[in-house]
Amino acid sequence: MALNPFSSGTRLRDMIRAIRACKTAAEERAVVRRECAAIRAAISGDGQDLRHRNMAKLMFIHMLGYPTHFGQMECLKLIAAAGYPEKRIGYLGLMLLLDERQEVLMLVTNSLKQDLNHSNQFIVGLALCALGNICSAEMARDLAPEVERLMRSRDANTKKKAALCSVRIVRKVPDLAENFMGLAVSLLKEKHHGVLISAVQLCTELCKASKDALGYLRKNCIEGLVRILRDVSNSSYAPEYDVAGISDPFLHIRVLKLMRMLGQGDADCSDYMNDILAQVATKTESNKNAGNAILYECVETIMGIEATSGLRVLAINILGRFLSNRDNNIRYVALNILMRAITVDAQAVQRHRVTILECVKDADASIRKRALELVYLLVNDTNVKPLTKELVDYLQVADPDFKEDLTAKICSIAEKFSQEKLWYLDQMFKVLSLAGNHVKDDVWHALIVVISNASELQGYSVRSLYTALQAYSEQGSLLRVAVWCIGEYGEMLVNNVGMLEAEAPITERREYYFSMVLLSDIMPSTSTCADVTTRSMCLVALLKLSSRFPSMSERIKQIVAQNKENMVLELQQRSIEFGSIIQRHQSIRSSLLERMPVLDEATYLVKRASATQATIPAYKPAAVTPGGLKLPNGVAKPAVAPLVDLLDLSSDDAPATSAASATTAPSDFLQDLLGIGGTNLSTAGAPSSASTDILMDLLSMGSSLSQNGLPSPAQEKKPVSAAPQVGSLVPEPMDLLGSLSSSASISGTKSTIAAPQAVDLLDGLSPSTSVSGLEDTRPSITAFQSATLKITFDIRKQPGKPQETIIHATFTNLTSSNYTDFVFQAAVPKFIQLRLDPASGNIVPANGKGSVTQGFSVTNNQHGQKPLAMRIRMSYKVNGEDRLEQGQVSNFPPGV
């Protein structure tokens, strides 16, 4: 009588055939469901004969991902059986269907103990395998004595399995490590390679588990490891251990890893290993993958222990051979090790510089990036020029996807290692010419700062950029830097000012320069590379050139006027304002358009590095993010207020901006100087420093005035509820510069303007006009004083701006030790905005013999309703020890 194909008596192969014949997942689930039901019925009926067959089918169902928890007890019954076949299936099911977290596992401990003491070595092997796979901490403590006894067995397979089981026991219960130290050392004297590999693995685990075990093995097993490595290296051909002509590479690698752990930080052990490591490194063949694996592990061991310098050079030379291998994986791991080796022996790595540079040009993207990082680490003061030249030459043919990483590294190398500004400028000009579209904004911003400070090279820079612009006009960053330099130093270009010895003069006519470069190629909106930022910079450059070359003013005016109807509001506003300056203000144009003052490199670096600082929450001091660059007294800048705040439509309870806004991004610094991007005019009333250009405040080159927070005079007269009049897409030209007489002066007082349509803020401003702000000085206060530190606030108010307060803080050291790394932080409530300026220094002299000053401004959005208050925190170091002081300032004079 034929069996039902889905009965408990179905053979395993029949069930597998039935499952594979299913065409849909639903059919498979139905087959598995019926088979599981049949197995459950067999378990309930206590079918002794088919128990092992049912367990085999359950294991297959488990591998398919279906639940098989109902068969766990069957595993225990099979393990408790007397026969080897039943035990084999039972232990296999135990390892598959259970893990160490199952409570059922507690019931199998007694069976395991009995089988570990069984006379049949195969049953003992089954128990050791199961214990090594699912051993829990409780089972490890209970069965560790039996495993120790079996490690002394005469049978090699039993000792091998007992050693591997000991690895699991030591991982679960590190306290038992001392019980296996002596046994592990004794197993290293065996001849069987399986036992040796197991013993080496046990020693490795003991080193990780216990420092005592590490010290014990350093004293007792180094000699045995050296003997094993020498024997296996010098052994003749053995078929059972041979892999591609290499004798047992697995044992090689295990022994080398253990030697690395024992020799790390121990000079005596390292000296004992040097000879055998040199032998392995020189005798192992590198034309086979198994040999390369041994050489790789040997190099790792040499670089990890206290090896001699000659041995390290040998290891690095092996890596150099790896770099010439055709296998990408071998080259990649060689580059990885060389990046670590450069900190140990940089001179030896430098010998393979040519090969590493070739890897930068590899077709594989991973190898290219890793090699580029290694080249960056190889650069020093002696080789910076040849290495940079190689990278710049490769930049011409590099893949577009790789150019961004390559340009970033080249720019960083030039910035970090440049010994002379001329070389730095040459390299940056080459990078901008070859990959200007891949250069980040902060890079070309930094270049402009350097050019601004190098007065003797400004003529050379503008001529070099002009020449490069003719050949590489599609590179965006090159275009921006060239336009900025031409606007600032255009007369040096035309008149060949500051010529260097090897420099050829520019012979083109001035008209060609204007029409072909600035006017025809950059300004049209159809230009692919000239975005709004570039075209805005071009308008500024043209405005400045109209002052440098008055004969070209009319032509420049025509080009500027082309943007009066531009759909981009930024360009439209600039065109209208700049056209008014050119046409109506000849007398003051030269003073307005003077050359930009030298940009402070230190200030820029502070702003660039502090760009990642987060916004300071209310009453919480600013904190440096972990891993970020900690800079003293970072410059904070208030965020641009939303439109509802500009129109004063929000209630007092509406959430305001945070107490201290995020510091400006690197691009904001140059955008403020160049007049590109949004600019908050709430600080325009602050007293200007000697280096501040009046053009910064009068010709805000960001978004429109209403967006900058300064309503027009017409808007000041209108009530808030009045709806704005919407006209055509192109607004009527508003001449902001047309109604001042030549004898007027700008002051901090507020004036009333009668004509709302044509308002000229510069009407009558002569070249000798002075810019002054009538400030209201308030009494100074002692904001904070302790036994070690005193802080004084000098307070000033701006007329017409009762909400804004300018504070000058002075920090005095009252102790006999200097304060270093001094950082001042402040936090204010939600209704107050805070803007910190850079401090004068970060070292406060002892005994009050000097002081550090720092300015900041606060804007109280609820002035007259809530008083000004803030919390302050000062951190500094005294003789290398960190100190922290904090307090609350609420004693401001009335009306502040």
Residue pairs with C-beta under 8 A, 6 or more apart in sequence:
3 9
3 10
4 10
5 14
5 18
6 18
6 31
6 34
6 35
6 38
7 38
8 38
8 39
8 41
8 42
8 47
8 50
8 53
8 54
9 50
9 53
10 35
10 38
10 57
11 53
12 53
12 56
12 57
12 60
15 31
15 35
15 57
15 60
16 60
18 31
19 28
19 31
19 32
19 64
22 28
22 31
28 64
32 61
32 64
32 66
35 57
35 61
36 61
36 66
36 68
36 70
39 54
39 57
39 58
39 70
39 71
40 70
42 50
42 51
42 54
43 54
43 70
43 71
43 73
43 74
47 54
51 74
51 77
51 78
51 86
52 78
52 85
52 86
52 89
52 90
54 71
54 74
55 71
55 74
55 75
55 78
55 89
55 90
55 93
56 89
58 68
58 71
58 74
58 93
58 97
59 68
59 92
59 93
59 96
59 97
61 68
62 68
62 96
62 97
63 96
68 97
69 97
71 93
71 97
72 97
72 98
72 102
72 104
73 104
74 93
75 90
75 93
75 94
75 97
75 98
75 108
76 90
76 94
76 104
76 107
76 108
76 111
77 90
78 86
78 87
78 89
78 90
78 93
79 87
79 90
79 91
79 94
79 108
79 111
79 115
80 90
80 111
81 87
81 90
84 120
84 122
84 123
87 115
87 123
87 126
88 126
91 126
91 127
91 129
91 130
94 108
94 130
94 134
95 129
95 130
95 133
95 134
98 104
98 105
98 134
99 105
99 134
100 134
100 135
100 136
100 139
101 136
105 134
105 136
105 139
106 138
109 138
109 139
109 142
109 143
112 127
112 130
112 131
112 139
112 143
113 142
113 143
113 146
115 123
115 124
115 126
115 127
116 124
116 127
116 128
116 131
116 143
116 146
116 147
116 150
117 146
118 124
118 127
121 155
121 157
121 158
124 150
124 158
125 157
125 158
125 161
128 147
128 150
128 158
128 161
128 162
128 164
128 165
129 161
129 165
131 139
131 143
131 147
131 165
131 168
132 161
132 164
132 165
132 167
132 168
133 168
135 143
135 165
135 168
135 169
135 172
136 172
137 172
137 173
140 168
140 169
140 172
140 173
140 176
141 173
141 176
143 169
144 169
144 173
144 176
144 179
147 162
147 165
147 166
147 169
148 166
148 179
148 180
148 183
150 158
150 159
150 161
150 162
151 159
151 162
151 163
151 166
151 180
151 183
151 187
152 159
152 183
153 159
153 162
156 190
156 192
156 194
156 195
157 194
159 187
159 190
159 195
159 198
160 192
160 194
160 195
160 197
160 198
161 198
163 184
163 187
163 195
163 198
163 199
163 201
163 202
164 198
164 201
164 202
166 180
166 183
166 184
166 202
167 201
167 202
167 205
169 176
169 180
170 176
170 177
170 180
170 202
170 205
170 206
170 209
171 205
171 209
174 209
174 210
177 206
177 209
177 210
177 212
177 213
178 210
178 212
178 213
180 202
180 206
181 206
181 213
181 216
181 217
184 199
184 202
184 203
184 206
184 217
184 221
185 203
185 217
185 220
185 221
185 224
187 195
187 196
187 198
187 199
187 202
188 196
188 199
188 200
188 203
188 221
188 224
188 225
188 228
189 224
190 196
190 199
193 232
193 241
193 248
193 251
196 228
196 251
197 250
197 251
197 254
200 225
200 228
200 251
200 254
200 255
200 258
201 254
203 217
203 221
203 258
204 254
204 257
204 258
204 261
206 213
206 214
206 217
207 213
207 214
207 217
207 258
207 261
207 262
208 261
214 261
214 262
217 262
218 262
218 266
218 269
221 262
222 259
222 262
222 269
222 272
222 273
223 272
225 255
225 258
225 259
225 262
226 272
226 273
226 276
228 251
228 255
229 252
229 255
229 256
229 259
229 276
229 280
230 276
230 279
232 247
232 248
232 251
232 252
232 255
233 247
233 252
233 276
233 279
233 280
233 283
233 284
235 241
235 247
237 247
238 247
238 248
241 247
241 248
241 251
242 248
243 249
243 250
243 290
244 288
244 289
244 290
244 291
245 285
245 288
245 290
246 252
246 284
246 285
246 288
246 290
246 291
246 294
249 290
249 291
249 293
249 294
252 280
252 294
252 297
253 293
253 294
253 297
256 280
256 294
256 297
256 298
256 300
256 301
257 297
257 301
259 273
259 277
259 301
259 305
260 300
260 301
260 304
260 305
262 269
263 269
263 270
263 273
263 301
263 304
263 305
263 306
263 307
264 304
264 305
264 306
265 306
266 305
266 306
267 306
269 305
270 305
270 306
270 307
271 306
273 301
273 305
273 307
274 307
274 308
274 311
277 298
277 301
277 302
277 307
277 311
278 311
278 314
280 294
280 298
281 295
281 298
281 299
281 302
281 311
281 314
281 315
281 318
282 314
284 291
284 294
284 295
284 298
285 291
286 292
286 295
286 318
286 321
289 327
292 322
292 325
292 327
292 330
295 318
295 322
296 322
296 330
296 333
296 337
298 315
298 318
299 315
299 318
299 319
299 337
300 337
302 311
302 312
302 314
302 315
303 312
303 315
303 337
303 340
303 341
303 344
307 315
309 345
312 341
312 344
312 345
312 348
313 345
313 348
315 341
316 338
316 341
316 345
316 348
316 349
316 351
316 352
317 348
319 334
319 337
319 338
319 341
319 352
320 334
320 351
320 352
320 355
322 330
322 331
322 333
322 334
323 331
323 334
323 335
323 352
323 355
323 356
323 358
323 359
324 355
325 331
325 334
328 364
328 366
328 367
331 359
331 362
331 367
332 364
332 366
332 367
332 370
335 356
335 359
335 367
335 370
335 371
335 374
336 370
338 349
338 352
338 356
338 374
339 370
339 373
339 374
339 377
341 348
341 349
342 349
342 374
342 377
342 378
346 378
346 380
349 378
350 378
350 383
353 375
353 378
353 383
353 387
356 371
356 374
356 375
356 378
357 371
357 375
357 387
357 390
359 367
359 368
359 370
359 371
359 374
360 368
360 371
360 372
360 375
360 391
360 394
361 368
361 394
362 368
362 371
365 401
365 402
368 402
369 402
369 405
372 405
372 406
372 409
373 409
375 387
375 391
375 409
376 409
376 412
376 413
378 387
379 387
379 388
379 413
379 416
379 417
380 417
381 417
381 419
384 413
384 417
384 418
384 419
385 423
387 413
388 410
388 413
388 414
388 427
391 406
391 409
391 410
391 413
392 410
392 427
392 430
392 431
392 434
394 406
395 403
395 406
395 407
395 410
395 430
395 431
395 434
395 435
396 434
398 406
398 435
400 438
403 435
403 438
404 438
406 435
407 431
407 435
407 438
407 439
407 443
408 440
408 443
410 427
410 431
411 428
411 431
411 439
411 443
414 423
414 424
414 427
414 428
414 431
415 424
415 446
418 424
418 427
421 450
421 454
421 457
422 457
422 460
422 500
424 450
425 447
425 450
425 451
425 454
425 457
425 460
425 461
425 464
426 464
428 443
428 447
429 461
429 464
429 465
429 468
429 478
431 439
432 439
432 444
432 447
432 468
432 472
432 475
432 477
432 478
432 481
433 468
433 471
433 472
433 475
433 478
434 472
434 475
435 475
436 472
436 475
436 476
436 477
436 478
436 479
437 474
437 475
437 476
437 477
437 529
439 477
441 477
441 666
441 667
441 670
442 608
442 666
442 667
443 477
444 477
444 480
444 481
445 604
445 608
445 666
445 667
445 669
445 670
446 604
446 608
447 481
448 481
448 484
448 485
448 599
448 670
449 599
449 601
449 604
449 670
450 601
451 457
451 458
451 461
451 481
451 485
452 488
452 596
452 598
452 599
453 598
453 599
453 601
454 461
455 598
456 498
457 498
458 485
458 488
458 489
458 492
458 498
459 489
459 492
459 493
459 496
459 497
459 498
459 499
460 498
460 499
460 500
460 503
461 485
461 489
462 482
462 485
462 486
462 488
462 489
462 490
462 492
462 493
463 492
463 493
463 496
463 503
463 506
465 478
465 481
465 482
465 485
465 486
466 482
466 486
466 493
466 506
466 513
466 517
467 506
468 478
468 482
469 478
469 479
469 482
469 517
470 517
472 478
473 479
473 517
473 521
473 529
474 528
474 529
475 529
476 529
476 531
476 534
479 522
479 529
479 530
479 534
480 533
480 534
480 537
483 518
483 522
483 534
483 537
483 538
483 541
484 537
484 541
484 674
486 493
486 517
486 518
486 541
486 545
487 537
487 540
487 541
487 542
487 543
487 544
487 545
488 541
488 544
488 595
488 596
489 595
490 541
490 544
490 545
490 548
490 549
491 497
491 548
491 549
492 498
493 506
493 513
494 506
494 510
494 513
494 549
496 505
496 506
499 505
510 549
510 552
511 552
514 545
514 552
514 555
514 556
518 538
518 541
518 542
518 545
519 542
519 555
519 559
521 527
521 530
522 530
522 534
522 535
522 538
523 530
523 535
523 538
523 539
523 559
523 562
523 563
524 530
525 535
525 566
527 535
530 538
532 568
532 570
532 571
533 676
533 677
535 563
535 571
536 570
536 571
536 574
536 675
536 676
536 701
537 674
537 676
539 560
539 563
539 571
539 574
539 575
539 578
540 574
540 578
540 674
540 675
540 701
542 556
542 559
542 560
542 578
543 556
543 560
543 578
543 581
543 582
543 593
544 593
545 552
545 556
546 552
546 553
546 556
546 557
546 582
546 589
546 593
547 589
547 590
547 592
547 593
553 582
556 582
557 579
557 582
557 583
560 574
560 575
560 578
560 579
560 582
561 575
561 579
562 575
563 571
563 572
563 574
563 575
564 572
564 575
564 576
564 579
564 730
564 733
565 572
565 730
566 572
566 575
567 729
569 703
569 704
570 702
570 703
572 730
572 731
573 704
574 701
576 733
576 734
576 735
576 736
577 699
577 736
577 737
580 735
580 736
580 737
580 738
580 760
581 589
581 592
581 593
581 699
581 737
581 762
582 589
584 735
584 737
584 738
584 760
585 592
585 737
585 762
585 765
587 742
587 766
587 767
588 762
588 765
588 766
588 767
588 769
590 767
591 694
591 767
591 769
592 694
592 695
592 698
592 699
592 762
593 695
594 693
594 695
596 673
596 693
597 691
597 692
597 693
598 691
599 673
600 691
603 635
603 669
603 838
604 669
606 631
606 633
606 634
606 635
606 838
607 635
607 663
607 664
607 666
607 668
607 669
608 666
608 669
609 629
609 631
610 629
610 631
610 634
610 635
610 663
611 663
611 664
611 665
611 666
612 625
612 628
612 629
613 622
613 624
613 625
613 628
613 634
613 662
613 663
614 622
614 623
614 625
614 662
615 639
615 658
615 660
615 661
615 662
616 622
616 636
616 658
616 659
616 660
616 661
616 825
616 827
616 834
617 658
617 659
617 827
618 658
618 659
618 827
618 828
618 829
618 830
619 659
619 827
619 828
619 829
619 871
620 659
620 827
621 825
621 826
621 827
621 871
621 873
621 886
622 634
622 636
622 660
622 825
622 827
624 630
632 821
632 822
632 823
632 839
632 842
633 823
633 824
633 836
633 838
633 839
633 842
633 854
634 663
634 836
635 663
635 664
635 836
635 837
635 838
636 660
636 661
636 662
636 663
636 834
636 835
636 836
637 661
637 662
637 663
637 664
637 668
637 680
637 835
638 657
638 661
638 680
638 682
638 683
638 833
638 834
638 835
638 859
639 657
639 658
639 661
639 662
639 680
640 678
640 680
640 709
641 657
641 680
641 682
641 709
644 650
644 654
645 656
646 706
646 709
646 711
647 720
648 720
649 720
652 831
652 862
652 865
655 830
656 830
656 831
656 833
656 861
657 833
658 830
659 827
659 828
659 829
659 830
659 832
659 833
659 834
660 826
660 827
660 828
660 833
660 834
660 835
660 836
661 833
661 835
664 672
667 677
668 677
670 676
671 677
671 702
672 679
672 696
673 696
674 701
675 695
675 696
675 699
675 700
675 701
675 702
676 701
676 702
677 702
678 702
678 703
678 707
678 708
679 700
679 701
679 702
679 703
679 708
680 708
680 709
681 697
681 700
681 705
681 708
681 709
681 710
682 709
682 804
682 833
682 859
683 835
683 857
684 697
684 710
685 748
685 773
685 798
685 800
685 801
685 804
686 798
686 806
686 857
687 773
687 775
687 806
688 694
688 697
688 771
694 771
698 761
698 762
700 708
700 710
702 708
705 711
705 712
706 712
706 715
712 734
712 756
712 759
713 752
713 753
713 756
713 759
714 756
714 757
714 759
717 756
732 757
734 757
734 758
734 759
735 758
735 759
735 760
736 759
736 760
736 761
736 762
737 760
737 761
737 762
737 763
738 758
738 759
738 760
738 762
738 763
739 753
739 755
739 758
739 759
739 760
739 763
740 760
740 761
740 762
740 763
740 764
740 765
741 763
741 764
742 764
742 765
742 766
743 764
743 766
744 763
744 764
744 765
744 769
745 765
745 769
745 770
745 772
746 765
746 769
746 770
746 771
746 772
747 772
747 773
747 774
748 772
748 773
748 774
748 775
748 798
748 799
748 800
749 774
749 799
749 800
750 799
750 800
753 759
773 798
773 799
774 799
775 796
775 797
775 798
775 799
775 806
776 796
776 797
776 798
776 799
777 794
777 795
777 796
777 797
778 795
778 796
778 797
778 893
778 895
778 896
779 795
779 893
780 792
780 793
780 794
780 795
781 792
781 793
781 795
781 891
781 892
781 893
782 790
782 791
782 792
782 793
783 791
783 792
783 793
783 809
783 872
783 887
783 889
783 891
784 790
784 791
784 872
784 874
784 885
784 887
784 889
785 791
786 814
786 885
787 814
788 813
788 814
788 815
788 883
788 885
789 811
789 812
789 813
789 814
789 819
789 844
789 874
789 885
790 811
790 812
790 814
791 809
791 810
791 811
791 812
791 872
791 874
792 809
792 810
792 812
793 807
793 808
793 809
793 889
794 807
794 808
794 809
794 810
795 805
795 806
795 807
795 892
795 893
795 896
796 805
796 806
796 807
796 808
797 804
797 805
797 806
797 895
797 896
798 804
798 806
802 863
802 864
802 895
803 859
803 860
803 861
803 863
804 857
804 858
804 859
805 857
805 858
805 859
805 860
805 868
805 892
805 896
806 855
806 857
807 855
807 856
807 857
807 858
808 853
808 854
808 855
809 824
809 853
809 854
809 855
809 856
810 851
810 852
810 853
811 822
811 824
811 844
811 851
811 852
811 853
811 854
811 874
812 844
812 848
812 851
813 819
813 844
813 845
813 846
813 847
813 848
813 851
814 847
814 848
815 846
815 847
815 878
816 846
816 847
817 846
817 878
817 879
818 843
818 844
818 845
818 846
818 878
819 843
819 844
819 846
819 876
819 877
819 878
819 883
820 842
820 843
820 876
820 877
820 878
821 842
821 875
821 876
821 877
822 839
822 841
822 842
822 843
822 844
822 852
822 874
822 875
822 876
823 842
823 874
823 875
823 876
824 836
824 839
824 854
824 872
824 873
824 874
825 872
825 873
825 874
825 875
826 834
826 836
826 856
826 870
826 871
826 872
826 873
827 834
827 870
827 871
827 872
827 873
828 834
828 858
828 869
828 870
828 871
829 866
829 869
831 860
831 861
831 862
831 866
832 858
832 859
832 860
832 861
832 868
832 870
833 858
833 859
833 861
834 856
834 857
834 858
834 870
835 856
835 857
835 858
836 854
836 856
837 854
837 855
837 856
838 854
839 852
839 853
839 854
840 852
840 853
840 854
841 852
842 852
843 852
844 850
844 851
844 852
844 876
845 851
858 868
858 870
860 866
860 868
867 890
867 892
867 896
868 892
868 896
869 888
869 889
869 890
869 892
870 888
870 889
871 886
871 887
871 888
871 889
872 886
872 887
872 888
872 889
873 884
873 885
873 886
874 884
874 885
874 886
875 882
875 883
875 884
875 885
876 882
876 883
877 883
